[in-house]
Amino acid sequence: MGTEPTPWVWLIQLEDLDSDALAIQLDAIANMSLVPGQDRFVGDPLRMALTGLAEESRRPYVVEAGGSAVGLLTLQSGAARLAGWPDDHSAWLLRGFLIDRRHQGKGLGTLAAAAAVEAARKLSVRHQTGGSGVVLSVNQENPAGLSAYRRAGFIDSGPYLGGTSGPQRTMFRSFSAVAPA
């Protein structure tokens, strides 16, 4: 009996791709699907990617593992209040985050959430935004999401009732936080 290799993820920023590479990634995103019921927590993957590409404040990424597109996430600047954060500019907002149903349960969501914090840190340096970390909101009825974010080092900052998806938790991870073991 062998042991499973340690999984890894790579975030590919869609806006950095040429038109051919972007078309390939958008096709992969269009073929992603969710476990029944998860659509109440996250929207249509292709629509989220296209919206992210069209809006200057959003940076959509495809999550790649083992040479395949396995998920999608968006980092947004100037929008942290959408997750119940006290201001818009001290944190990047992690939104539209999903792992394709065929790749869930492998720890990829935790790895991708941690990688998103590093990507946001690099964006903050590059664009001199002054952000100190990443904030998100996760539905209280999404135990898999809550668990993945906790394992990725996000700290629960309290309830958030402002979204359209019901009661949520605001979670934050500082750029200075040490990665979980």
N, C-alpha and C positions, 0 to 999 in steps of 0.2 A: 504494500500500500504506500502510495506516494502522498506527499503533502501538497495542498493547493498552493500555487505561487501567490505571493503577496500581490494584491491588485494595485493598480496605479491608474491615475487619470491624467489627462492632458486637456487643458482648456484652449480652444481655438477661437480667437476673436473673429467673428464673421466679417466685420468691416475691413479687416486686414487682408482678406482673400481677393485674388483676381476673379474675374467673372466665371471662368470655368470651375475653379475650386469652390466658389460660392454656390454655383448651381448644383454641384455634387453634394455639398453639405445641406442645402435646402431640400434636396430630394430625400436625403436621409432623415432630416427633421420631419418632413411630411409623412414619412412612414412610421414615426414613433407613435406609440399608443399608451394609454394609461390603464391601470386596473379599474374595473367598474367601480364607480363612486368617487374616484380621485378627481374627476373633472370638476367637482365642486370646490376643490382646493386650488386648481391650476387650469389655465385656459388651453386652447388649441395650440399645439407646439408651433406649427407653421405660421399661424397668425401672430404669435408672440415674437417669433424671429423677425418677421417682416416689419412689425411695429417697431421693434428695437432698432432695425436698420434705418427706419424712416425718421426716428426721433433723435436729435443731436445729444440729448442728455443720457440716452441709453446705450449700453455696450453689450450686445448679445454674444454669447459664447456657446459653441457646441462642446459638449463633454465627450471626450474620446477615451476609450479604454480598449486595449487589445487590438488596436487598428480599426475599431468601429465606432461610429457615433452612437452613444448610449444615453445621451441626455442633452438638456438645454438649460441655460440660466442667463439672466440679464442682471448686470450691475447698472444702477442708475444714480447719477449725481443730482443733488439739489432736490431730492424727493423723500428724504428719510421720514418726514411726518406721515407719509402714507402707511408707515408701519407702527405708528404711535410714538415715534421718537420726538423729543421736545423741540428740535429744530431741523431744518432741511439740510444744512451744510456740514455738520460735524461728522457725518457718517455716509457711506455709500449704502444704497438700498439694494438688497438682493431680492429679486422678484422673478416670477415666471420660472421657477426652478422645478425641473422634473427629471426623473430617470425613467427611461422606457421600460414598460412592464416586463419585457424579456430579460432585463438586466437588473431588476430590483432584487433586494435581499442578499447582495454580494458585498455590501459596504461601499459601493461606489458613490452613493449620495453623501455619505460622511466625507469621503475623500474630495469630492467635488466642492462641497461647502467650504472645506478648509482651503482648497485651491482658489476658490473665489475670493477669500480674504487676502491671499497673497496677490492675486490679480488686481484687486482694488487698491492695495498698498502701492503697487507699481504705478497704477493710474494716478493716484494721488501725488506721487513724486513727479511723474511726467507732466501732469497738468497743474501742479502746485495748488491743489484744491484745499489742503489743510485738513482733510478728513482724518479721523482718528481710528476708524474701524468700519465694520459692516453691520448693518441692522436689517432685520427681517421681521415679518409677522407670520406666524404659523397657526392654523386653526387648532383649537383645543381638542377637536375630535380627530386629529391626525397624529396618532401616537407614533407612527413610523417616522414622520417628519420631525416631531419633537425629539425623539431619540437620536436621530441622525445628526441634528443640529447640536445637541448636547455633546455627543461624541466628537464633533468637530470643534469643540471648544466654545460654542456660543453659550452665553449666560442669559437666563430668563430675567427680563427686566420688568415683568408684570403684565397685567391684562391689557388688551387693546380691544375696544368695542366699536371702533370707527369704520371698519371695513364692511363690505357687503356679504361676506361669507360667514357671518356669525362670530361668536366670541373667539378671540385669538390671543396669543401670547407674543409680546415683543421680545426679541432675542438679539443680543449684541455680542460681537467679538472684536476686541481691540486689536489693532495692528501689533501692539507690543505683547499681546498674550502669547504665552509659550504654547506650542502645538501639543495637543494631548498625546499621551503615550500609547 
